[in-house]
Amino acid sequence: MMSEIEQLNAAQQQWEQQCLWPTLKRTPERPGPFMTTSSAPVERLYTPLDLATNGQSLTEHFLHNIGYPGQYPFTRGIHPTGYRGKLWTMRMFAGFGSAEETNARFKFLLEQGQTGLSIAFDMPTLYGRDTDHPLVEGEFGKCGVAVSSLADMEILLDGLPLDQVSTSMTINSPAAMIWAMYLVVAEKRGIPWSKLRGTIQNDILKEYIAQNEYIFPPEPSMRLVVDTIEFATRHVPQWNPISVSGYHIREAGSTAVQELAFTLADGFAYVEAALERGLDIDEFAPRISFFFNAHNDFFEEIAKYRAARRIWARAMRERYGAKNERSWWLRFHTQTAGCSLTAQQPEINIVRTAIQALAAVLGGTQSLHTNSMDEALALPSEKAVTIALRTQQIIAYESGVANTVDPLGGSYFVEALTDRMEREAQQIFDAINAQGGVIAAIRNGYFHREIADAAYRYQQEIDKGERIIVGVNAFQADEPLEIPILQMDPEGEKRHLERLNRVRRERDQDLVARRLAELRAAAQGSDNMMPAILNCVRAYCTLGEMCDVLREVFGVYQQDTVIV
């Protein structure tokens, strides 16, 4: 009697002889190459023969690698009921100009049905500088909201229900200071920290790898990250003190598997740093979250999310010995791919975003941001951001994809892609470990070289016409721009600087000096710095003043030139 595999091989050979080859003779396939967005080859057909069974029966492979939703290794999702129990959080990224303008946009989005806040900060804030510092002149509010002190955060959050809505803040090197401002605003309103829900991105490793918005060297930066993890574990139990981010790695030009592997490698590095601090794995691991990109290749992205859950679950249970099932969960936010948006024919970005958002949902995301059609040209207008939010709502309430759990589970193509991405990610982990770990690989330029190579290959494919980008190298249209473009309040910077100067005039200067001295002492020692940072914020020390103290103690990191 033939085995299961022998029967499948025989059936496939019969199909090829009787169906495939005669068809190819009559009607050849269109020219290739057939490949994913990451340039990985895509086969004509996928069957059970393409699954990485490693000698297992198909049933054993299903139970070991795919399984059921809500069960280890969570390939099919972390919740048994999927979106039948709770839809993903619809969290539109927003932040521009002044705190007043951004506050108004948040209130508008909540009125349109958004279910979570997500704050973008401007470049001076991301680099820990006050808006009036000469090094950041002219950068006010261009890519996010300016926050120089607690006074700005108070206006930014004015009238928002902090105890009812979760808030995500995309901030990294100065994350501890910005988070402290959020905590103090809640404190001043009488809202217990135990009721606050949200996330600070706080992923400094990916800054050295891809985004380059770092201040301090890697080692003291990691100390700050662990300080926030420890403080959240003790005092803000519903808060995610870190969102390990692959999004910016992908935006820099990486492949999907590089995004997957580099992100999880960073996550493992944070886990190991927290363990070295003496924290118990099951104390902090349930509050580690992730942030992934959703790019154009529908199935590759879905497989990426599935592989990420499985890799993380196995590492947390088998390598790090976590006992709490929630420690095994990889919970993630997704944002559609900004780098895929085109200035040409911007309305068609709505279609790109819808496909990417659908991939994120079918991959099991916990929250989602959909980019607006005009973001290759400017910060989103109200019309554009409303369409982006409505895209999520149509997927949730009209498409039917949220009615069953993991509807693509068991797809031979999706499962084969998932297996392949897991194998290739392991090869990258091995390469990173062979160099001495993530920080060593950062310092020797490994990540920059790998991403640069991938980005160059992708651009070559576009230039040669091997990869079609609609509206860019095919199907071009010479037409006028017909969408509204957001106009910023020209008085926003003036108001912000007047507020900053007023804070400096009216605060208790002796108290400020004492609090900054206490922060310096904490940085020079080994205690958790969050209490000293909170006291600085309460005294209305500015972001730049706090970061300058840490610059003096820790130094400023300079990236070596990487030859690619």
C-alpha positions in Angstrom: 0.0 0.0 0.0 1.3 3.4 -1.0 2.2 5.9 1.8 0.5 9.3 2.1 3.4 11.1 0.4 3.6 8.5 -2.4 -0.1 8.9 -3.2 0.3 12.7 -3.4 3.3 12.4 -5.6 1.5 10.0 -7.9 -1.6 12.3 -8.1 0.6 15.4 -8.8 2.4 13.6 -11.6 -0.9 12.5 -13.2 -2.2 16.1 -13.0 1.0 17.4 -14.7 0.8 14.9 -17.5 -2.9 15.0 -18.2 -3.6 18.7 -17.4 -0.7 21.0 -17.0 1.7 20.1 -19.8 -1.0 20.1 -22.5 -2.3 23.5 -21.3 1.2 25.0 -21.4 1.7 23.8 -24.9 -1.5 25.5 -26.0 -1.2 28.6 -23.8 2.2 29.5 -22.4 2.4 31.3 -19.1 2.9 35.1 -19.1 6.5 36.2 -18.7 7.9 36.2 -15.2 9.6 36.5 -12.9 7.0 35.2 -10.4 8.2 36.5 -7.1 7.1 38.1 -3.8 7.8 41.7 -2.9 10.9 40.4 -1.2 12.1 38.8 -4.5 11.5 35.3 -3.2 10.4 32.9 -5.9 6.8 31.8 -6.1 6.0 28.4 -7.4 3.2 27.6 -9.9 1.3 25.4 -7.4 1.4 24.5 -3.8 0.2 21.2 -2.3 0.7 19.3 0.9 4.0 18.2 -0.6 5.4 21.7 -0.1 4.9 21.7 3.6 7.9 21.2 5.8 6.8 18.0 7.4 10.3 16.8 8.4 9.2 13.2 8.2 5.9 13.8 10.0 2.6 12.8 8.7 0.4 15.6 7.5 -1.7 15.2 10.6 1.4 15.5 12.8 2.6 18.5 10.9 -0.8 20.2 11.4 -0.9 19.5 15.1 2.8 20.6 15.6 3.1 23.6 13.3 -0.4 24.9 12.5 -2.8 23.7 15.2 -5.8 25.6 16.5 -6.3 29.3 17.3 -5.5 30.2 20.8 -3.2 27.2 21.3 0.6 26.9 21.3 2.5 27.7 19.0 -0.3 30.2 18.0 0.4 30.1 14.3 -3.3 30.7 13.8 -3.7 33.5 16.3 -3.5 34.1 20.1 -7.3 34.1 20.7 -9.5 31.0 20.1 -12.4 33.2 18.8 -10.3 35.6 16.6 -12.2 38.7 15.7 -15.5 37.1 16.6 -14.7 38.0 20.2 -13.1 41.5 19.6 -12.2 43.4 16.5 -8.7 44.9 16.2 -8.1 48.4 17.6 -8.4 51.0 14.8 -5.6 53.3 15.7 -4.9 56.1 13.2 -1.4 57.6 13.5 -1.6 61.4 14.0 0.5 64.3 15.0 1.5 67.5 13.3 2.4 71.1 14.2 1.2 72.2 17.6 -0.4 70.4 20.5 -3.6 72.3 19.8 -3.9 71.1 16.2 -3.1 67.5 17.1 -5.6 67.5 19.9 -8.3 68.7 17.5 -7.4 65.9 15.1 -7.6 63.2 17.8 -11.1 64.4 18.8 -12.1 64.3 15.1 -10.9 60.8 14.7 -12.6 59.6 17.9 -15.9 61.1 16.5 -15.3 59.1 13.3 -15.2 55.8 15.2 -11.4 55.4 15.9 -10.9 53.2 18.9 -7.3 54.0 19.9 -5.0 57.0 19.8 -1.5 57.0 18.2 0.8 60.0 18.5 3.5 61.0 16.1 6.2 63.4 17.3 8.2 65.9 15.3 11.9 65.6 14.7 13.2 67.9 17.5 11.1 65.8 20.0 12.4 62.5 18.6 16.0 63.8 19.1 15.3 65.1 22.6 15.7 68.8 21.7 13.6 71.7 22.6 12.0 73.5 19.7 14.1 76.6 20.0 17.5 74.7 19.9 19.6 76.0 17.0 20.3 72.5 15.7 16.6 71.9 15.0 15.6 75.2 13.6 12.9 74.9 10.9 11.9 71.4 11.9 8.9 72.3 14.1 5.9 70.0 13.6 6.8 68.7 10.1 6.4 65.0 10.8 4.6 65.0 14.1 3.6 67.1 17.1 6.1 69.2 19.1 6.4 68.4 22.8 9.0 70.3 24.8 7.5 70.1 28.3 4.6 68.9 30.4 2.7 72.0 29.4 2.6 70.7 25.8 1.5 67.3 26.8 -1.3 68.8 28.9 -2.7 70.5 25.9 -2.1 67.5 23.6 -4.2 65.3 25.9 -6.8 67.9 26.9 -10.3 66.4 27.0 -9.3 62.9 25.9 -10.5 60.0 28.0 -7.2 58.5 29.1 -8.8 55.9 31.3 -11.1 54.7 28.5 -8.9 54.8 25.4 -5.4 53.2 24.8 -2.7 55.5 23.5 0.4 54.5 21.4 3.3 56.9 21.3 6.0 56.5 18.6 9.0 57.7 20.5 12.3 56.0 21.1 15.4 57.6 22.5 13.5 60.1 24.7 10.7 57.6 25.3 11.1 57.5 29.1 10.7 61.3 29.3 7.7 61.5 27.0 6.0 58.6 28.8 6.7 60.3 32.1 4.8 63.4 30.8 1.8 61.2 29.9 1.9 59.6 33.4 2.0 63.0 35.1 -0.9 64.3 33.1 -3.0 61.3 34.2 -1.7 61.8 37.8 -2.8 65.5 37.8 -6.2 64.5 36.6 -6.6 61.9 39.4 -6.5 58.9 37.0 -4.7 56.0 38.6 -1.8 54.6 36.5 -3.3 51.2 36.9 -6.1 52.2 34.6 -3.9 53.5 31.8 -3.6 51.4 28.6 -1.2 52.1 25.8 2.3 51.6 24.4 5.5 53.5 24.0 7.5 52.3 21.1 10.8 52.6 23.0 12.6 50.3 20.6 16.1 51.8 20.5 17.8 48.9 18.7 15.9 49.4 15.5 17.0 53.0 15.5 20.6 51.9 15.2 19.5 49.4 12.6 17.3 51.4 10.4 15.8 54.7 11.4 18.8 56.4 13.0 16.9 58.6 15.5 19.1 57.8 18.4 20.9 60.0 21.0 23.0 57.9 23.4 25.2 54.8 22.8 23.5 51.4 22.7 24.4 50.3 26.2 23.0 53.2 28.2 20.1 53.3 25.8 19.3 49.7 26.7 19.5 50.6 30.3 16.8 53.2 29.8 14.6 50.7 28.0 14.9 48.2 30.8 14.2 50.9 33.4 10.8 51.6 31.6 10.1 47.8 31.4 10.8 47.4 35.2 8.8 50.5 36.1 5.8 49.5 34.0 5.8 46.0 35.5 5.7 47.5 39.0 3.5 50.6 38.6 1.6 50.7 35.2 0.5 47.1 34.8 -1.7 47.5 31.7 0.9 49.5 29.7 3.2 48.0 27.0 6.6 49.6 27.8 8.1 48.5 24.5 6.8 47.9 21.0 9.5 46.0 19.1 9.3 47.5 15.7 10.0 45.9 12.3 8.0 48.7 10.5 11.0 51.0 10.1 13.3 48.2 9.2 10.9 47.4 6.3 10.5 51.0 5.3 14.3 51.3 5.1 14.3 48.6 2.3 14.5 45.2 4.0 12.8 42.1 2.8 9.9 40.6 4.7 12.1 37.9 6.2 14.7 40.4 7.3 12.0 42.5 8.9 10.8 39.4 10.7 14.2 38.1 11.8 15.7 41.5 12.8 12.6 42.4 14.8 12.5 39.2 16.8 16.3 39.3 17.3 15.8 42.7 18.9 12.9 41.3 21.0 15.1 38.5 22.3 17.8 41.1 23.2 15.3 43.1 25.3 14.2 39.9 27.0 17.8 39.0 27.9 18.5 42.5 29.1 15.5 42.4 31.4 16.5 39.0 32.7 20.0 40.3 33.5 18.3 43.1 35.5 16.8 40.3 37.6 13.2 40.5 36.4 11.2 37.3 36.1 10.3 36.4 32.6 6.6 36.0 33.4 6.5 39.4 35.1 7.4 41.5 32.0 7.0 39.3 28.9 3.2 39.6 28.6 3.6 43.3 28.2 6.1 43.2 25.3 4.3 44.1 22.0 5.4 44.3 18.4 4.9 46.5 15.4 5.0 45.2 11.8 4.7 46.6 8.3 2.0 45.5 5.9 3.5 45.7 2.4 2.1 44.9 -1.0 2.5 41.1 -1.3 -0.7 39.9 0.3 0.3 36.3 1.1 3.9 37.0 2.0 2.7 39.4 4.7 0.2 37.0 6.1 2.9 34.3 6.3 5.2 36.8 8.1 2.8 37.4 10.9 2.1 33.7 11.3 5.8 32.8 11.4 6.4 35.6 13.9 3.9 34.2 16.4 5.3 30.7 16.1 8.9 31.7 16.5 8.2 33.9 19.5 6.1 31.4 21.2 8.6 28.6 20.9 11.5 30.8 22.0 9.6 32.2 25.1 8.6 28.7 26.2 11.6 26.6 25.2 14.5 29.0 25.4 13.5 31.4 28.1 11.4 29.0 30.2 8.3 31.2 30.5 5.4 29.4 32.2 2.6 32.0 31.7 0.8 31.4 28.4 0.5 35.2 27.9 4.3 35.3 27.9 4.2 33.1 24.8 1.9 35.4 22.9 3.2 37.7 20.2 0.8 40.7 20.2 1.3 43.2 17.4 0.2 46.4 15.8 0.4 46.8 12.0 0.7 49.8 9.8 0.3 49.7 6.1 3.5 50.4 4.1 4.3 54.1 3.8 7.1 53.3 1.4 4.6 51.7 -1.1 2.6 55.0 -1.5 3.2 57.0 -4.6 3.0 60.7 -5.3 1.8 59.7 -8.8 -2.0 59.1 -9.0 -2.3 59.3 -5.2 -5.9 58.1 -5.2 -4.8 54.6 -6.1 -3.0 54.5 -2.8 -6.4 53.8 -1.3 -6.4 50.4 -3.1 -2.8 49.6 -2.0 -3.8 50.4 1.6 -6.9 48.3 1.5 -5.0 45.2 0.2 -2.3 45.7 2.9 -4.8 46.2 5.7 -6.7 43.1 4.6 -3.4 41.1 4.8 -2.8 42.5 8.4 -6.3 41.4 9.4 -6.0 37.9 7.9 -2.6 37.7 9.6 -4.3 38.3 13.0 -3.2 41.8 14.0 -4.3 43.3 17.3 -4.4 46.9 16.1 -4.1 48.6 12.8 -3.2 51.9 11.2 -4.1 52.5 7.6 -2.1 55.1 5.7 -3.9 57.9 3.9 -3.7 58.4 0.1 -1.9 61.8 0.3 1.0 60.8 2.6 3.5 60.8 -0.2 2.7 64.5 -0.6 1.9 65.9 2.8 0.5 65.0 6.2 -3.0 63.6 5.8 -6.0 65.9 5.3 -9.3 65.1 7.1 -10.8 63.7 3.9 -7.9 61.4 3.3 -7.6 60.1 6.9 -11.4 59.5 7.0 -11.2 57.3 3.9 -8.3 55.5 5.5 -10.3 54.8 8.7 -13.4 53.8 6.6 -11.2 51.2 4.9 -10.7 49.5 8.2 -14.4 49.7 9.0 -15.4 48.2 5.7 -13.0 45.3 6.2 -14.4 44.8 9.7 -18.1 45.1 9.0 -18.7 44.4 5.3 -16.0 42.0 4.0 -16.9 39.0 6.1 -13.3 38.2 6.9 -13.8 38.7 10.6 -16.6 36.1 10.8 -14.4 33.1 11.0 -11.1 32.5 12.8 -8.0 32.4 10.6 -9.8 31.8 7.3 -6.5 31.2 5.4 -5.2 28.6 7.9 -4.3 25.4 6.0 -3.8 27.1 2.7 -0.9 25.1 1.2 0.6 28.4 -0.2 0.3 30.3 3.1 1.6 27.4 5.2 4.5 26.7 2.9 5.5 30.5 2.9 5.2 30.4 6.7 7.5 27.4 7.0 10.0 29.0 4.6 10.1 32.3 6.5 10.6 30.5 9.8 13.6 28.6 8.3 15.1 31.7 6.8 14.6 33.7 9.9 16.5 31.0 11.9 19.4 31.4 9.5 19.5 35.1 10.2 19.4 34.5 14.0 22.4 32.2 13.6 24.3 34.9 11.6 23.6 37.5 14.3 24.6 35.2 17.1 27.8 34.3 15.4 28.8 38.0 15.4 28.2 38.3 19.2 24.5 39.4 19.2 22.5 42.4 18.1 24.6 45.2 19.5 27.8 43.7 18.1 26.1 43.4 14.7 24.9 47.0 14.9 28.4 48.2 15.6 30.0 46.2 12.7 27.4 47.4 10.2 25.8 44.0 9.5 22.2 45.3 9.6 22.9 48.3 7.4 24.6 46.2 4.8 21.9 43.7 4.6 19.1 46.3 4.3 21.1 48.3 1.7 21.6 45.2 -0.4 17.9 44.3 -0.3 16.8 47.9 -1.1 19.2 48.1 -4.1 18.0 44.8 -5.5 14.4 46.0 -5.3 15.1 49.2 -7.0 17.0 47.4 -9.8 14.0 45.3 -10.4 11.8 48.4 -10.8 14.3 50.1 -13.1 14.6 47.0 -15.3 10.8 46.6 -15.5 10.9 43.2 -13.8 8.7 44.7 -11.0 5.7 46.8 -12.0 4.7 49.8 -9.8 1.4 51.1 -11.1 1.6 54.8 -12.0 5.4 54.8 -11.7 7.0 52.6 -14.3 3.7 51.4 -15.9 0.2 52.8 -16.5 1.4 56.4 -16.0 -1.1 59.2 -16.3 -0.4 62.9 -16.8 -3.1 64.4 -14.8 -3.4 67.4 -12.3 -3.5 66.8 -8.6 -7.1 66.8 -7.5 -7.0 65.9 -3.8 -7.0 68.4 -1.0 -3.6 69.0 0.7 -3.4 69.8 4.4 -2.4 73.3 5.3 -0.7 73.8 8.7 -1.5 76.7 11.0 1.3 79.2 10.4 0.9 80.5 14.0 1.4 77.1 15.6 5.2 77.4 16.1 4.8 80.9 17.5 2.2 79.7 20.1 4.5 76.7 21.0 7.5 78.9 21.6 5.6 81.4 23.7 4.4 78.5 25.8 7.9 77.1 26.2 9.3 80.5 27.2 6.4 81.0 29.7 7.1 77.6 31.3 10.8 78.6 31.7 9.8 81.9 33.3 7.1 80.8 35.7 8.5 77.5 37.0 10.4 77.1 40.3 14.0 77.4 39.0 15.6 76.1 42.2 13.4 73.0 42.1 14.3 72.5 38.4 18.0 72.6 39.3 17.6 70.1 42.1 15.5 67.7 40.0 18.1 67.8 37.1 20.9 67.2 39.6 19.0 64.2 41.0 18.6 62.9 37.4 22.3 63.3 36.8 23.0 61.3 40.0 20.6 58.6 39.0 22.2 58.3 35.6 25.7 58.1 37.1 24.5 55.3 39.5 22.6 52.1 38.8 19.1 52.8 40.2 16.1 52.9 37.9 15.9 56.4 36.4 12.2 56.6 36.0 11.5 58.2 39.5 14.0 60.9 38.8 12.6 61.5 35.3 9.1 61.8 36.7 10.2 64.3 39.3 11.8 66.4 36.5 8.6 66.4 34.6 6.6 67.4 37.6 8.9 70.4 38.0 8.4 71.3 34.3 11.9 70.6 33.2 12.0 70.6 29.5 12.7 67.6 27.3 15.9 69.2 26.1 17.1 69.8 29.6 16.6 66.2 30.7 18.2 64.8 27.5 21.1 67.2 27.8 21.8 65.9 31.3 21.9 62.3 29.9 24.0 63.4 27.0 26.6 64.7 29.4 26.6 61.5 31.4 26.2 58.9 28.6 27.7 60.6 25.6 26.3 60.9 22.1 26.5 57.9 19.7 28.1 58.4 16.3 27.5 55.6 13.8 30.6 54.4 11.9 30.4 54.7 8.1 29.3 51.4 6.6 30.6 50.5 3.2 28.1 48.4 1.3 
